[in-house]
Amino acid sequence: MGVWFITGASRGLGAEITRQALERGHRVIATARDAAAVLKAYPERPAGLLAVSADVTEPAQLAAAVQAGLAAFGRIDVVVNNAGYGLLGAVEEVPDAAARALFDVNVFGVLNTLRATLPTLRAQRSGHVLNISSGGGFATAPAIGLYGASKFALEGISEALHGELAPLGVRVTIVEPGGLRTDFLSGSSLWTVPASIADYAEGTAPVREALAHYDGRQPGDPVKAAKAVLDVTEAAEPPLRLQLGSDTLERVEAKLALVRRELDEWREVALSTDL
């Protein structure tokens, strides 16, 4: 059995991954901004659970969490970068401070976690990094552009990391869930910028309205999604990308078809710019 380091472990998919990892006999270093939120779900205090307070925007807290985990369990085998939140609003409507705060968690928080954990995985010459992206990290849409951009950045980092760590025996998988029936669309995980520019209503209103009625109706089962995440770490050849949910498959397939269509249509222009 292995040792898992999970960020954002107190709610949603992170909590379910934590639960199932413990059920399979793994030990878990479960981090959240407040460790008490993790422990609340486990009043029996299982021996394999180490709950640690660590804000992903605070490198010193992450370093301390890693040291506490190593002191307790001696190693780290799987790193799950799950901490993150959503942002709803047209690109121009989103204030600079809100955009930077989003990237601080969804992108720089991942980088902070990687800097804290990768030295251990590199020294072991083994391990698996699971970066929790989104279907929106492959194909975004009006009103969720900044959130999509943060996940696009995560996917770019992950693609490079995959190549950098493969020679060291460390695997990387990008997980792209669709809509999971968790509390992600609640006010605690999705920050909404009020519509303020009328010109964008036609493009963004349908998305805003759909998300307003989507909470509690998401098609994805977080229990099944967490099982898929656990299973992929046991695969002999895990994929670079793992899509979860029919909605994500549809989104990915539609973008691939669009890219192929435009690539063919503009191929001669692309080729005409070579020396």
C-alpha positions in Angstrom: 0.0 0.0 0.0 1.1 3.5 -0.7 1.1 7.0 0.9 -1.1 9.7 -0.7 -0.6 13.4 -0.4 -4.0 15.1 -1.2 -4.7 18.9 -1.3 -8.3 20.1 -0.9 -9.1 16.9 1.0 -12.0 18.3 3.1 -14.7 18.5 0.5 -16.0 17.2 -2.8 -13.8 15.0 -5.0 -10.8 15.4 -2.7 -12.7 14.1 0.3 -14.0 11.1 -1.7 -10.5 10.2 -3.0 -9.3 10.4 0.6 -12.0 8.1 1.8 -11.5 5.5 -0.9 -7.7 5.6 -0.5 -8.1 4.8 3.2 -10.6 2.1 2.4 -8.1 0.4 0.1 -5.5 0.4 2.8 -3.4 3.4 1.7 -2.2 6.0 4.2 -3.2 9.6 3.4 -1.7 13.0 4.2 -4.9 15.0 3.8 -4.4 18.7 3.6 -6.9 21.5 3.7 -6.8 25.1 4.9 -8.2 23.8 8.2 -7.4 20.2 9.1 -10.4 20.1 11.4 -12.6 20.0 8.3 -10.9 16.8 7.3 -11.1 15.2 10.7 -14.8 16.0 11.0 -15.5 13.3 8.4 -13.4 10.8 10.4 -14.4 11.0 14.1 -12.9 7.5 14.5 -9.4 8.9 13.5 -8.2 6.0 11.3 -4.5 5.2 11.8 -3.7 5.8 8.2 -5.0 9.4 8.1 -2.8 12.4 8.8 -4.8 15.6 8.5 -2.7 18.7 8.2 -3.6 22.4 7.8 -1.9 23.7 4.7 -3.0 26.5 2.4 -1.6 25.8 -1.1 -0.8 29.5 -1.5 1.6 29.2 1.5 4.8 27.3 0.5 6.0 27.1 4.1 2.8 25.4 5.2 3.1 22.8 2.4 6.7 22.1 3.3 5.7 21.5 6.9 2.9 19.2 5.7 5.3 17.2 3.7 7.7 16.9 6.6 4.9 15.8 8.9 3.9 13.2 6.4 7.4 11.9 5.9 7.9 11.8 9.7 4.7 9.7 10.0 4.8 7.5 7.0 8.4 7.7 5.6 7.5 8.3 2.0 5.0 9.7 -0.5 3.8 7.7 -3.5 0.9 9.6 -5.0 0.3 13.4 -5.1 -3.2 14.6 -5.8 -3.4 18.3 -6.7 -7.1 18.8 -6.1 -7.4 22.2 -4.3 -9.0 24.8 -6.5 -12.2 26.7 -7.2 -14.3 28.1 -10.1 -14.9 31.6 -11.3 -17.9 32.7 -13.4 -17.8 35.9 -15.4 -17.0 37.2 -18.9 -13.3 37.8 -19.4 -13.5 41.6 -19.4 -15.9 41.6 -16.4 -13.5 39.7 -14.1 -11.5 42.2 -12.0 -7.7 41.8 -12.0 -7.6 40.9 -8.3 -10.1 38.1 -8.8 -8.2 36.7 -11.7 -4.9 36.8 -9.8 -6.5 35.2 -6.8 -7.8 32.3 -8.9 -4.4 31.7 -10.5 -2.8 31.9 -7.1 -4.8 28.8 -6.0 -5.4 26.9 -9.3 -2.0 27.3 -10.8 0.6 28.7 -8.4 -0.9 26.5 -5.6 -0.1 23.4 -7.7 3.4 24.7 -8.4 3.9 25.2 -4.6 2.7 21.7 -4.0 4.9 20.2 -6.6 8.0 22.0 -5.3 7.2 20.6 -1.8 6.5 17.0 -2.9 8.6 16.3 -6.0 12.0 16.1 -4.2 10.7 13.1 -2.4 9.3 11.4 -5.5 12.5 12.1 -7.4 14.7 10.7 -4.6 12.5 7.5 -4.6 12.6 7.3 -8.4 8.9 6.4 -8.2 5.5 8.0 -7.7 2.5 9.3 -9.5 1.3 12.9 -9.8 -2.5 13.4 -10.4 -3.4 16.9 -11.4 -7.2 17.5 -11.1 -8.1 19.6 -14.1 -11.6 19.8 -15.7 -13.4 19.3 -19.0 -13.0 23.1 -19.1 -9.3 22.6 -19.0 -9.5 21.1 -22.5 -12.3 23.2 -24.0 -13.6 26.3 -22.3 -16.7 28.4 -23.0 -18.2 31.9 -22.5 -18.4 33.0 -18.8 -15.9 30.5 -17.6 -12.9 31.7 -19.6 -10.7 32.6 -16.6 -11.4 29.3 -14.9 -10.7 27.5 -18.1 -7.5 29.5 -18.5 -6.3 28.4 -15.1 -6.9 24.8 -16.0 -5.3 25.2 -19.5 -2.2 26.4 -17.6 -2.4 23.4 -15.3 -2.6 21.1 -18.4 0.4 22.8 -20.0 2.4 22.4 -16.9 1.4 18.8 -16.6 2.3 17.9 -20.2 5.8 19.3 -19.7 6.1 17.6 -16.2 5.1 14.3 -17.8 8.2 14.4 -20.0 10.4 15.7 -17.3 9.5 13.1 -14.7 9.1 10.0 -16.9 12.9 9.3 -17.0 12.9 9.3 -13.2 10.1 6.7 -12.9 7.5 9.2 -11.8 4.2 9.3 -13.7 1.8 12.2 -14.4 -1.9 12.1 -15.2 -4.2 14.9 -15.9 -7.8 14.1 -14.6 -10.6 15.9 -16.5 -13.9 15.5 -14.6 -17.1 16.7 -16.0 -19.9 17.9 -13.8 -19.8 16.0 -10.5 -22.6 16.1 -8.0 -20.6 17.7 -5.3 -20.8 21.2 -3.7 -18.5 22.7 -6.4 -21.2 25.0 -7.7 -22.0 26.3 -4.3 -20.8 29.7 -3.1 -17.9 28.0 -1.3 -16.3 26.7 -4.5 -17.6 28.9 -7.3 -17.1 32.7 -7.2 -19.5 34.6 -9.4 -18.7 38.0 -10.9 -21.9 40.0 -11.4 -22.8 40.7 -15.0 -21.8 44.3 -15.6 -21.3 44.7 -19.3 -24.6 44.4 -21.3 -22.8 43.6 -24.5 -21.8 40.2 -23.2 -25.3 39.1 -22.1 -26.0 37.2 -25.3 -22.8 35.1 -25.0 -22.6 34.6 -21.3 -26.2 34.6 -20.1 -27.0 31.0 -21.3 -24.0 29.7 -19.4 -24.8 31.7 -16.3 -28.4 30.4 -16.4 -27.4 26.8 -17.0 -25.0 26.8 -14.1 -27.6 28.4 -11.8 -29.9 25.4 -12.4 -27.1 22.8 -12.6 -26.2 22.4 -8.9 -27.6 19.1 -7.7 -28.3 18.0 -11.3 -24.7 17.2 -12.4 -24.5 13.9 -14.2 -21.2 12.7 -12.6 -21.0 10.5 -9.6 -18.1 11.6 -7.3 -17.9 8.1 -5.8 -17.4 6.5 -9.2 -15.0 9.4 -10.2 -12.8 8.8 -7.1 -12.8 5.0 -7.9 -11.5 5.8 -11.4 -8.8 8.0 -9.9 -7.7 5.3 -7.5 -7.8 2.7 -10.3 -5.6 4.7 -12.7 -2.8 4.7 -10.2 -2.8 0.9 -10.3 -2.7 0.7 -14.2 0.5 -0.6 -15.7 0.5 2.3 -18.3 -1.6 5.2 -16.9 -2.7 7.8 -19.5 -1.5 11.4 -19.7 -5.2 12.4 -19.7 -8.1 10.7 -18.0 -11.6 12.0 -18.9 -14.4 11.4 -16.4 -18.0 11.6 -17.5 -20.0 11.6 -20.7 -20.2 15.4 -20.7 -16.4 15.7 -20.7 -16.2 13.1 -23.5 -18.6 15.1 -25.6 -16.7 18.4 -25.0 -13.4 16.8 -25.9 -14.7 15.1 -29.0 -16.3 18.4 -30.2 -13.1 20.4 -29.8 -11.0 17.7 -31.5 -13.5 17.8 -34.4 -13.3 21.6 -34.6 -9.5 21.6 -34.5 -9.3 19.0 -37.2 -11.8 20.9 -39.4 -10.0 24.2 -39.1 -6.6 22.5 -39.5 -7.7 21.0 -42.8 -9.3 24.2 -44.0 -6.3 26.4 -43.3 -3.6 23.8 -44.0 -2.3 25.6 -47.1 -1.9 28.9 -45.2 0.0 27.1 -42.5 2.4 25.4 -45.0 2.8 28.6 -47.0 4.8 30.3 -44.1 7.8 27.8 -44.2 11.1 29.0 -45.7 
